[in-house]
Amino acid sequence: MKPLHDFIVNVPELYRDSVKVGDLDLVLDTRFDDFEGRIAYGKIVALPLKARDVDPRVEVGDTLIFHHHINQQPEEYGIGDDNYLVAWDYATPNGQAYAAMKESGELIMLGDWIFLLATSETIQENTTESGIFLGNVLEEVSCEALVYCTGDGTDELGIGAGDKVRYTKNHDYRINLPNGDQVFRMKPSGVIFVYETDVE
């Protein structure tokens, strides 16, 4: 199969729905938080033939990191044998492919997407003075993070890997990478400013 405008990726499992505890495999119910366990990457089976702006270093066999659309609508994007279509559009945020990872671990950003190292969310217990449990409260994450990997267009903004940046609220779309790292993906327009490093 030769796709004209899409990647084809192989994703054997759409969700990480089990956890090992000792000798036991516990099954997780992903209905309550399908974002947490979603697998948003798969092996590239075919490259888009008509897309001239895909980085030439990206090859069949690399791992493609993409939007969660496959997990939520597998019947729409599935084409059989655990293969799925992932749209590529360099010019707009509609492109669903964000980056490719080589077997060596090298990350190649696609287009002008950038990854920020995700900050941890904290959950606080909400109780009354008498100790009655009222539920958990998710503490908002600060809108600051370190740049994990940059794409096209970040050089002219003066953004580089390792820089600490502040970003616009609600631009922190969280993705789990194949190497276990968690990142936020966003366009450079989501970055408000870069913190200056101390000059001695």
N, C-alpha and C positions, 0 to 999 in steps of 0.2 A: 504494500500500500504506500502511495506517495502523496502525502498531504501537501496542498498548495500553500495554505496560510496558517496552518496549525502545527504544533508539535504533537507527536503521538508518544505517550508515556505508558509504561507498564507499572501498575500499582496493584500488587497481589492482595494487600490488605488496606482498606480505606481508614480503619480506626485501630488504634492501639487499645484493645479492649480487655487486656488481661495483665495481671501483675503477679510476679512470683514472690511468695513469702515462704521461706524455708523450702520444703519439698512440695508445697502446694501451689497450684496455679489458680488464682482467684479471677473470676470474670467480672469486669466492670460494666455497669449499665451506662452506656453513652447517651441515652435519651435525655438525661438531665443536663449534661454539659458536653455537647458533641464537639465543641471547639477544643476542649482540653486534650482529647485523645485523637484528634484527626491527624492523619498522615498526609502532609501537603508536599510530597516529593515522590518521584518515581524515576525509573531508568528510561532514558530517551531511546525510543525504538525507531523514530523517523523525525527528520528535521523539515521545517516548512520550505518547500522548494522555491516559492516566489518571494520569500522574505529576504531581501538583499541586505538588510541592516542587522541580521543576527551576527553576533561576534563570531568570526571564523574559527576561533579556538574551541567553540562548542561542537561536540561530536556525538554521534550515536554511541550509546554506552555510558555517557555521562549521566549524572543525576540531576533532574530538573526540579527546581523549587517553584511552586505555583500557588495560586489562590485556592481557597477551600471549596470551590464550586463542584469539583468532582465528588467530594464526600457528601455534599448535600443534594446533588442531582445526578447520581451515577447513571440513571436511565437516559438522561439527556446527552451526556458526554461519552458514555461507554460505547465501544465499537466491538466488543467481544474479546475473549481470552485475557481478561484483566487489563485491556488496553483502553486508554481514554484520550480524547482530544483536548489540548490546552491551547487556547487562542494566543496568538502573538500579534501585538500592535505596539510598535515602538512609540508612536506619536501621542497616544492618549493613555489615560489610566485604565482603559478597557482591556489592555493586554493582561492576560492571566499568568504569564510566565515572568518570574522575577530574577532568577539566577540559575546558573548551572554549576555543579560541583564535580570536579575531577576526582578520580580514584585517589589521587595524592592528597586530597583535601582542599586544593586550590579552588577558590570561589570566583566565578566570573559573573559579574552583574550584567543583566540584560537591559539595554536602554539606559534611562537615567534613574532607575530605582536605586535606592540606597538602603542598607541595613544598619540599624542601631542595636547595640547590645541591650537586650530587654532588661528592665529593672524588675525586681521582684515585687509582687503584690503581697500586701500583708492583710491578714484577717484578724480582726479583734472581736472578742466575745462581748456582746452587749448584755449586761445584767443590771437588775435594779439594786438599790442599796441593800436590800434584804437577801440578795443572792439569786433571785429568780432569773433564769436564763431567757433572754428575749430574742436570741438569734445571733448570727454572725454579721459583722459589718465589714465590707471590703474597703480598706483604706485606699484612697485614690493614689495612683502612682504619680510621682513628680514628673513634670514634662522635661526632664533632663536625662541624657544618656550619652554613652560613648559611641562614636562612629565605628561600626564593625567592618563595613566594606562599602566602597563608593562606586558609583556608576558614571555614565556620561554626564557632563555638565557640572560636576562637583568641583573640578579643578578651578574653574573660573570663579566659583563662589568662595574659594579658599578653604574648602572642607576636605579633610584627609582622614584616613583610618587612625583611630586613637583619639581624635579630637572630642572634647566634651561640647555638646550642643544643647540648645533648648529648642523644643519643637512645639508646634501648635497642638492644642488639646484635641483629643480624639483622632490623631494621626497614628497612634501607636497600635497598629494591627500586628498581633503577636503570631509568630511562626516558629515551629520547632524544626531545626535543621537536622539532617541525617547524622551529624556528629554529636548531637545531644545539646548543642547550644540553642538558646532562645533569642530571637531577634525581633525587632519591630521593622516592618517594611514601610517605606514612604517615598514620596517624590521629594526632590530637593526643595520644592516650594513649601513643604511642611516644616522646614528648619527656619527658625526665627533668627538665631544668631549663634556664633561660635564663641566659646569662652576663650579669653586670652590666657596663654600660659605665663607664669611668673617669669619676669626677666630679671636676671641677677646683675 
